[in-house]
Amino acid sequence: MERRGRFTPYSIQDIMTATYSLSDDAKIGEGRYGRVYKGQFHVTPVAIRVLKHNRFLGGSQFQREEIMNDPHIAEDGYSYEFEEIKMWFENNDTSPMTRANLKYKKKGLIPNRSLRSAIEHWRNQNEFFHLS
């Protein structure tokens, strides 16, 4: 890890170590462009986005960061922002992640309190990400 100007490049191994191998416990959000994980490099807390492979996105994936405020678990086992998954279910009967048919849709959404708690804890440690 060699510092170059204002930036420090990190290896894939550094990222995997900081995020516990991209474990679900380190996941703090997911959006259109990929998953976001919390991690720590030395004493600095960081958010790491793993971009979805899509050549048509261009640079737009860097224009807006999304951290969940009200995560809910759907019957596919994935966590989604509550308002976004509700809108998805207005027009779809499938999982946004797996495309499998979902039987219970809105009725099967369960608040993900442990993820919400982890996000709140992370936000408390990182003033920049506090909600206004």
Disulfide bonds with the S-S distance in Angstrom:
none
